[in-house]
Amino acid sequence: MVNEKNPYAADAQQVLSGGSLGPLVTRSVFGGVLMGLANLVPGISGGTMLLAAGVYPKFVQAIAEVTRLKFRYASLVVLASVGISAVLSILLLAGVLKELVLDHRWVMYSLFIGLTLGGIPIVWRLARPASAGLVVSALVAFAAMVALAIAQAMNIVGNPSGGTLMFFVAGLAGASAMILPGISGGYLLLLLGQYVPILASIDAFKEALKNRDILAAMGPAFSVVLPVGLGVLIGIALVGNLLGWLLKNHAKATLGALLGLLIGSAAGLWPFQVGVKPQIGDMIKGQAVTAESIGEIEKDDWPVKYFGPSLLQVLGSLALIATGFGVTTIVAKIGGDEEKEQARSRDG
């Protein structure tokens, strides 16, 4: 019997009950590819892409089960499908996608807006019918995403700082950003003021290993890499299990929040923006640009500014948004049709 009070529980029961894994693999691979691409595009969350692909609840449940040492076959399929496809998309498309985003930002952002918004019907099917708790949680999550987008547009970042505890907290935050839709991990580290110290320490660690200087590598390894790594591992386990519990026990409010995050994430992807060459005195990743450092700043770190689009650009953006929306919808329909056929076979 379908549990209408908890649509996630019903969905999970259907997927994990031993039927065909075709729809699960289809969505997991699609979501993994989008997740990998999202990690290559500034400001886009991999969790948002998994949510748009309709595999996010299953992904969270799989993390929760594996971290509790429950190795179900379907859960391993989800993690493997998402992980392998994400890695392959990063390896195969990193250079091409990076250049496309830097040189044709409004085109790529329009496409990603469509891919993201295409997940709304998928989440809505899990969350319906609407309730007061669902609406309130969706509005709160949407408002949080808009506030984050405004902060990012204003280049609000924390002051660079260090310390073992702060590095551990940064690891926890980074893990949360990996799992929570709508949150960019890099920007969250900027808000905490940990982006520059962590990258600098990782570079020092890599350089020491390259020079085979073990003593020099031990400093950043124990002071930065270890606490950040522990924070990431613990954060993934805690956030994954927390979200899994929320989806099982408070499905309406949780799915409402995810719906709000999904819609609000498009606010940070306003397509009509372009990278501008930094000037001396500008703040890049929490540090002031100097005459010595300006030549070392990569193009993907340039600040962006908004511009007024032409009519042709507006029409092109709408067409690309519709295209992205259609791609996500088609993948969701393929998986949905297979799931419906399985349900009819079981009921018959």
C-alpha positions in Angstrom: 0.0 0.0 0.0 1.3 3.5 -0.8 1.9 5.7 2.2 0.4 9.0 1.1 1.5 10.7 4.3 5.1 10.0 3.5 5.7 10.0 -0.3 9.4 9.5 0.2 8.9 6.4 2.2 6.7 5.0 -0.6 9.2 6.0 -3.3 12.1 4.4 -1.4 10.1 1.2 -0.7 9.4 0.9 -4.4 13.0 1.4 -5.5 14.6 -0.7 -2.8 12.1 -3.6 -3.0 14.0 -5.5 -5.6 12.3 -4.5 -8.8 14.1 -3.5 -12.0 16.7 -0.9 -11.3 16.4 0.6 -14.8 14.7 3.9 -13.8 17.1 4.3 -10.8 20.2 3.9 -12.9 18.8 6.2 -15.6 18.2 9.0 -13.2 21.4 8.4 -11.2 23.6 8.5 -14.2 21.8 11.6 -15.5 22.1 13.3 -12.1 25.7 12.3 -11.7 26.6 13.8 -15.1 24.8 17.1 -14.1 26.4 17.0 -10.7 29.9 16.7 -12.3 29.1 19.6 -14.6 27.8 21.7 -11.8 31.1 21.3 -9.9 32.8 22.8 -13.0 30.4 25.8 -13.1 30.8 28.7 -10.6 27.9 29.1 -8.2 26.0 25.9 -9.1 25.3 23.2 -6.5 25.8 19.5 -7.3 22.9 18.7 -4.9 20.6 20.9 -7.0 21.4 18.9 -10.1 20.6 15.6 -8.3 17.4 17.1 -7.1 16.5 18.2 -10.6 17.2 14.7 -11.9 14.8 13.2 -9.3 17.4 11.0 -7.7 18.2 13.2 -4.7 16.1 11.4 -2.0 17.5 8.1 -3.1 21.1 9.5 -3.0 20.6 10.8 0.5 19.1 7.5 1.7 22.0 5.6 0.1 24.5 7.8 2.0 22.7 7.3 5.2 22.6 3.5 4.8 26.2 3.2 3.8 27.5 5.4 6.7 25.5 3.1 9.0 27.2 0.1 7.3 24.0 -1.1 5.7 25.2 -2.1 2.2 22.0 -2.6 0.2 22.4 -3.4 -3.5 20.2 -0.5 -4.7 22.0 2.0 -2.4 25.4 0.9 -3.8 23.9 1.2 -7.4 22.9 4.8 -6.6 26.2 5.8 -5.2 28.2 4.1 -7.9 26.1 5.5 -10.7 26.2 9.0 -9.4 29.9 8.9 -8.5 31.3 7.3 -11.6 29.2 9.4 -14.0 30.1 12.6 -12.1 33.8 11.8 -12.2 33.7 10.9 -15.9 31.8 14.1 -16.8 34.4 16.1 -14.9 37.4 14.4 -16.6 35.9 14.5 -20.1 34.2 17.8 -20.1 36.1 20.0 -17.7 38.1 22.0 -20.3 35.3 22.4 -22.8 32.6 23.4 -20.2 35.0 25.8 -18.5 35.7 27.7 -21.7 32.0 27.7 -22.6 31.0 29.2 -19.3 33.8 31.8 -19.3 33.2 32.9 -22.9 29.4 32.3 -23.2 28.2 32.6 -19.6 24.6 33.7 -20.4 24.2 30.8 -22.8 25.4 28.2 -20.3 23.6 29.7 -17.3 20.3 29.8 -19.3 20.7 26.1 -20.0 21.5 25.3 -16.4 18.5 27.3 -15.2 16.3 25.1 -17.5 17.9 21.9 -16.2 17.3 23.0 -12.7 13.7 24.2 -13.1 12.9 21.0 -14.9 13.2 19.2 -11.5 10.3 21.1 -10.0 7.6 18.7 -11.3 9.7 15.8 -10.1 9.9 17.1 -6.5 6.3 18.3 -6.6 5.1 14.7 -7.4 6.9 13.5 -4.3 5.6 16.4 -2.1 2.0 16.8 -3.2 -0.6 17.5 -2.0 0.4 20.9 -0.6 0.1 21.6 3.1 0.8 24.5 5.4 4.1 23.0 6.5 5.2 22.4 3.0 4.4 26.0 1.8 6.1 27.6 4.8 9.3 25.5 4.5 9.4 26.2 0.8 9.1 29.9 1.3 11.8 29.9 4.0 14.2 27.9 1.9 13.5 30.1 -1.2 14.2 33.3 0.9 17.4 31.8 2.1 18.6 31.1 -1.4 17.7 34.6 -2.6 19.6 36.1 0.3 22.6 33.9 -0.5 22.5 34.9 -4.2 22.4 38.6 -3.1 25.4 38.1 -0.8 27.3 36.4 -3.6 26.4 39.2 -6.1 27.7 41.7 -3.6 30.9 39.7 -3.1 30.4 39.4 0.6 33.1 37.2 2.1 34.6 36.5 5.4 38.1 37.6 6.4 40.7 34.9 5.8 41.4 33.1 9.1 42.8 29.8 10.3 42.9 27.5 13.2 42.3 23.8 13.6 38.7 24.2 14.8 37.8 26.6 12.0 39.3 24.2 9.4 37.2 21.4 10.9 34.1 23.6 10.7 35.0 24.4 7.1 35.1 20.7 6.3 31.7 20.2 7.9 30.3 23.2 5.9 31.9 21.8 2.7 30.3 18.5 3.2 26.9 20.1 3.8 27.3 22.0 0.5 28.1 18.8 -1.3 24.7 17.3 -0.1 22.4 20.3 0.3 20.9 21.5 -2.9 21.4 25.2 -3.9 24.6 25.8 -1.9 27.9 26.3 -3.6 30.7 24.8 -1.5 33.3 27.2 -2.7 31.2 30.2 -1.9 30.3 28.8 1.5 34.0 28.6 2.3 34.5 32.2 1.2 31.7 33.3 3.6 33.6 31.5 6.4 36.9 33.1 5.4 38.5 29.7 4.9 38.8 29.5 1.1 42.2 31.1 0.8 43.8 29.5 3.8 42.7 26.0 2.8 43.8 26.4 -0.9 47.1 27.8 0.2 47.7 25.0 2.6 46.8 22.4 0.0 49.2 24.0 -2.5 52.0 23.9 0.1 51.2 20.3 0.9 51.3 19.3 -2.8 54.5 21.3 -3.4 56.2 19.6 -0.4 55.2 16.2 -1.7 56.5 17.1 -5.2 59.8 18.0 -3.6 59.8 14.9 -1.5 60.1 17.0 1.6 58.1 14.9 4.1 58.8 17.2 7.1 57.5 20.2 5.2 54.4 18.3 4.1 53.6 17.3 7.7 52.8 20.9 8.7 49.9 21.6 6.4 48.9 17.9 6.5 48.2 17.9 10.2 47.1 21.6 10.6 44.8 21.9 7.6 44.3 18.8 5.4 43.5 16.4 8.3 41.0 18.6 10.2 39.3 19.6 6.9 39.2 15.9 5.8 37.7 14.8 9.1 35.1 17.6 8.9 34.1 16.5 5.4 33.8 12.8 6.4 31.8 13.5 9.6 29.7 16.2 7.8 28.7 13.8 5.0 27.7 11.1 7.6 25.8 13.6 9.8 24.1 15.6 7.0 23.3 12.4 5.0 21.7 10.7 8.0 19.9 13.8 9.2 18.3 14.4 5.7 17.5 10.7 5.5 15.7 10.9 8.8 13.9 14.1 7.9 12.7 12.6 4.6 11.3 9.6 6.4 9.8 11.3 9.4 9.0 14.9 8.2 8.6 14.3 4.5 6.3 17.2 3.8 8.3 20.0 5.4 11.6 18.5 4.1 10.4 18.2 0.5 8.9 21.7 0.8 12.3 23.0 1.8 14.0 21.1 -1.1 11.4 22.6 -3.5 12.2 26.1 -2.2 16.0 25.5 -2.5 15.5 24.2 -6.1 13.4 27.2 -7.2 15.6 29.7 -5.3 18.8 28.3 -6.7 17.9 29.8 -10.1 18.2 33.2 -8.5 22.0 32.9 -8.4 22.1 31.9 -12.1 20.8 35.1 -13.6 22.2 34.6 -17.1 23.0 38.1 -18.2 26.4 38.6 -16.5 29.9 38.7 -17.8 33.4 38.3 -16.3 35.4 41.6 -16.1 39.2 41.9 -15.8 40.1 42.7 -12.1 41.7 46.0 -11.2 44.3 46.7 -8.5 42.5 47.0 -5.2 39.6 44.7 -6.1 38.9 41.8 -3.7 39.3 38.4 -5.2 38.6 35.4 -2.9 39.0 37.4 0.2 42.4 39.0 -0.9 43.1 42.4 -2.4 44.5 42.5 -5.9 48.0 43.9 -6.0 50.3 44.9 -8.9 52.2 41.7 -8.3 49.2 39.4 -8.2 47.0 40.8 -10.9 48.8 38.9 -13.7 48.4 35.6 -11.8 44.6 35.8 -11.5 42.9 33.1 -13.7 40.0 34.1 -15.9 37.6 31.9 -14.0 38.3 34.0 -10.8 37.4 37.3 -12.5 34.5 39.2 -10.9 31.3 39.3 -12.9 28.9 42.2 -13.6 25.3 42.2 -14.9 24.5 43.7 -18.3 21.3 44.6 -20.2 20.6 41.9 -22.8 19.4 42.5 -26.3 16.1 41.2 -27.5 17.9 38.4 -29.4 19.7 37.4 -26.2 16.5 37.4 -24.2 14.8 35.2 -26.8 17.8 32.9 -27.0 17.9 32.6 -23.2 14.2 31.6 -23.1 14.8 29.0 -25.8 17.8 27.5 -23.9 15.8 27.5 -20.6 13.0 25.6 -22.4 15.5 23.2 -23.8 17.1 22.4 -20.4 13.6 22.1 -18.9 12.7 19.7 -21.7 15.8 17.5 -21.2 15.1 17.0 -17.5 11.4 16.4 -18.1 12.2 13.7 -20.8 14.6 11.9 -18.5 12.0 12.1 -15.6 9.3 10.8 -17.9 11.4 7.8 -19.1 12.1 6.8 -15.5 8.5 7.6 -14.4 7.0 5.4 -17.2 9.2 2.5 -16.2 8.2 2.9 -12.6 4.5 3.0 -13.5 4.9 -0.2 -15.6 6.6 -2.0 -12.7 3.8 -0.9 -10.3 1.1 -2.2 -12.7 3.0 -5.5 -13.0 3.2 -5.9 -9.2 -0.4 -4.9 -8.7 -1.6 -7.2 -11.5 
